Amino acid sequence: MFGYDGSPAASVAMEAGAQLFPQARAWVAHLWTPPFASTSLRDRLWTGTSHINEFVEAVEREGKREADRMAAIGLTLARAVGWDAEPLVVCSYGGEGLRFAELAEKVDADLVLVGSRGLGGARAVLGSVSDMVVHYTLRPVLVVPYPLLIAESDALATGPVLVGFDGSAGAQTALTTATRLLPTRSVLLATVDDGQATDGATNPPQAGDTAPTRLHLPGGHGMHGRSVAAALAECAHSRAAAVLVVGSRGRSAVREILLGSVAMAALHHAHLPLLVVPSAARTAGGTLG
């Protein structure tokens, strides 16, 4: 399921998704919130009505038309990149992240794909739809940052998948999900030494028939989530990885901030497509593309 809002960030996310999941079946989801209308349009509608109820109905009617037009543009672009796409237009009265999570469950999505406008710090945590989608969705979420540099775009075609692996059950879920969704890509496991690595991180399990290449990144005891995310991102860039994959422990937004979650830190600072896999991810059984 792909979230499309007509922004440049959404277009870049679609281009990235087409490289990673060619010929996928996709829902092009567009959420809109009434009153969706410019000031000039509202002025025109107000002068043409005599009652407030008629005005509200007119604004919502025009807003729905604009939402359908926006979704049609996204649908055209999705089909142009080779996806078997269908529109999904939903009226939402706020809480877009939660609404996306509900829609992902409703359509039984393998993956939720969204673009990120690159907000940073507290502003991003409080206002980014992509952040809220990651927090609420029980499906894997691929967040594509905007803008992508040339090297990062080039890596999408054939680059490997780098999985942050610490031996936990969540990391194993992330590894299994990544190899299922991207079965043709080589997989690299990256373990950051924070002084708390488990036996599973030392001897990671196999994914499929071949064990992924394991990389050991130097770190230090008690590393903050941002430091671990930075080490993983640097490794992903040095290996020209197409995607960085991390598991999420599903903490609340406040706890993510206080505890320095690797997943949230990577979301804000990795600057390459990031696949966040919830530890209790509910995923459909098929593959994309």
LINDA-V964159 format. One record per pair of residues at least 12 apart in sequence whose C-alpha atoms are under 6 Angstrom apart, sorted by the first residue. I is the first residue (numbers start at 0). J is the second residue. Records with the same first field share a line. If there is no record, write none. Layout:
I: J ; J
This chain:
0: 25 ; 26 ; 111
1: 26 ; 27 ; 28 ; 111 ; 112
2: 28 ; 113
3: 28 ; 29
8: 114 ; 116 ; 145
9: 114
12: 114 ; 143
18: 156
20: 287 ; 288
21: 288
22: 81 ; 82 ; 288
23: 82 ; 287 ; 288
24: 82 ; 83 ; 84
25: 84
26: 84 ; 85 ; 86
27: 86 ; 87
28: 87 ; 88
29: 70 ; 88
30: 89 ; 90
31: 90 ; 91
32: 90 ; 91 ; 92
33: 59
34: 58
35: 62
96: 128 ; 131 ; 132
97: 135
100: 135 ; 136
109: 282 ; 283
110: 139 ; 140
111: 140
112: 140 ; 141
113: 142
114: 142 ; 143 ; 144
115: 143 ; 144 ; 145
116: 145
117: 145
137: 280 ; 281
138: 280 ; 281 ; 282
139: 275 ; 276
140: 274 ; 275
141: 273 ; 274
142: 272 ; 273
143: 272
144: 270
154: 239 ; 241
155: 241
158: 239 ; 240 ; 241
159: 184 ; 185 ; 186 ; 240 ; 241
160: 186 ; 240 ; 241 ; 242
161: 186 ; 187 ; 188 ; 243
162: 188 ; 243 ; 244
163: 189 ; 245
164: 188 ; 189 ; 190
165: 190 ; 196 ; 200
166: 197 ; 199 ; 200
169: 246 ; 278
170: 246
173: 246 ; 276
180: 286 ; 287
186: 211
187: 211 ; 212 ; 213
188: 212 ; 213 ; 214
189: 213 ; 214 ; 215
190: 215 ; 216
191: 216 ; 218
192: 217 ; 218
193: 218 ; 219 ; 220 ; 221 ; 222
194: 220
224: 259 ; 260 ; 261
225: 264
228: 261 ; 264 ; 265
232: 269
242: 272 ; 273
243: 273
244: 273 ; 274
245: 262 ; 275
246: 275 ; 276 ; 277
247: 262 ; 276 ; 277 ; 278
248: 278
